[in-house]
Amino acid sequence: MTGEDLTGPATGRTVERTVALASGALGRALGQPVDLGGSDRSHVLRCSVGDGVADGTVIVKRFLDGRDGFLRETLGLAALDRTPDLLAADHEHGLLVMSDLGDHPTLADLLLGDDRTAAWAGARTWAHALGDLSGRSRAAVPELCRRFAASGVEPWDATADLRTGVDRLCEVAAGQGGVDRGAVEAELAAVRDLLDPGDDHAVVTPSDTCPDNAVLAPDGWQFLDLEGTDVVHAALVAVYAVLPFPTCWCVYDPPPGLTDELFAEFTQGLAAHAPQLVAEPAWSRAVAHACAVYVVLVTGWLLDGALEGRPSVGPPGRSPSYRQLVASRWRWAALHLRPVMPALSDAFRLAALWAAETWGVDAESTGYPSFSA
């Protein structure tokens, strides 16, 4: 990276420099940059190519936080279908130039809109597309693992985060009575294989497969934001259809029956390429275990924000509060995990009771706007 300050919002000088670097990488003059936001980790611009009419536009993404995200997205774009085309890369400056998919609705737009039919149908086709993406990716697993190793990219290790999540969960649940910490630890130890899937259950995932990172283009769903690309157990991807959306801000209570359909669609999409992965009862049990893993992780990640009473996990007015999200995850886990992980389910039940008594109405969640109209 250069010595320029890339830690804050995009400034005129930063944008000008980014456009110049992208032009050099692409070998074409770019102009008319439009700031699309990004995050603390990246700046994202839409730029015109040439005159911006005949030659269209491209997306420029410049990474601000080390090289890991840049390398993961570069490798993910090469490994996964239904993602933008990688047009150019500047490894020295951590910059990518990608095809522009256009201004089409995201799944978040549908879920937060007012058209129930469009939201339900969109969610179902999104889940199928995600399963299909996961199944198709299996052929890329060996090469991606080799390129990760060659690039020094470390696979995701959730062990430390899981330990923190268990500590926080038991800390909260203890306020409502006894927590069998040993039984909770034993149940989680039994799902460690999810974090090291081996070749039999591995798929490539963009990781952050959230509603705002899926665009409904004319030819179907396209997946964006691949800076977390990794090789994981397929069940950890299926969780996005079941909870749904374990690492996302667009999280409200789904209507009855929706997640059952999403899970069925995801499974069907995956089964078209890897039927051995979805053999029952092992498949449903693995997905339940994966849900448990993510709810424990969310507890560790978000509890401090919930204790502080932070009002919005994502964009204000479009996402729940930290307390709403954490409490809703605890309630879900207490209800759904009892058949497979009774000790952990009981800890979540106690945590949900604590949240209801401590936070009151702040712990109550609501449904998606599209299904509430």
C-alpha positions, 0 to 999 in steps of 0.5 A: 500500500502507499503512504496516503491516508485510506482509513476514512471515508473517500475524499476527493483526493483519494477518489482521484488517486483510486481512479488513476490507479484503476485506469492504469490497471485496466489500460483504459481511461476511467472517469465520472466516479460515483462513490458507492460507499463500501465499508471500513475495509474498502472504497467502492466506485462506479466509473465510466469507461471512455465516454461512459456511453458506448463503453459503459461502466465498471466497478472499482474496489480498493481495499484499505485494511491489509491484503487478506480481503483483496486476495480473498476477493481476487481468488473468489472472483476466479473460483465462483460463478454468478459473480462479477467478472474480474477485469483487472487487478493492482496487487501493489495497491490492493485494487480490483476492477470488476464488471458492473452488474447495474442497479438492480434490486438486492434481496434486502430491497425485496425483504424491506419493501412492500411486495410480499409476493416479490419478496417471498419468490425472490428469497426462494430463488436466492436460496436455490441460487446460493445452493447451486453456487455452493455445489458448483464451487466444489470443483474449485476447492482443491485449486483455491486451497492451493492458492490460499496456501501459496498466497499466505491466506489463512482459512477461517478459524472460529475457535477463539470466537466460539470460546468467547461466545460460550463465555458470554452466553454462560455469563448471561444465562447464569443470571437465570439459574444454573448453566451446565457449562460442561454439557454445553462445551461437550455439545460444541466439541461434537461439531468441531468437524464443521470447522475443518470439513475436509474434501468430503463436505467442503465448498467455496463461499463468498462468506458474507452472503447477506441480502444486500450482497445479492443482486437480482439481475435479468439473468438471475441472482448475482453475488457480490462482496467476496472479500471473505471468500473461504472454503467451509463445510456446506452446512455453514452456508446453508445456515444463511437460508435457515436462521436466516442470514447469520452474519447480516444486518438485514435480520427480522423475524421471517414469516411461518414457512419461509425458512423451511422453503429456503432450506429446501431450495438451498438443498435442492440447488446443492444436491444437483451437483453434490447429492452425497452432501445432503443425505438425511438425516446427517444433512439436517443434523449438520445444518442444525449444528452449524446454526448453533455455531453461528448463534454462539458466534453472534453472542460473542460478536454482538453482546457488548453492543446489545449491553450498550443499547446500540440502536442499529446493527446496520443502516438506521431505519433498515435494521434491528437494534443489537438487543433485538437481533441478539435476543431473537437469535437466542429465542430461535436457538432455544426453540429449534436446537433442543432436539439435537443440542439440549444443553446449549438450547437450555442456555439460550433459553435462559439467556432469552429469559434474561434479555426479556427481563433486563431489556423488556420491550427493547428485546422484542423483534418484528417481522420483515416489512414486506411480510407485515404489510 
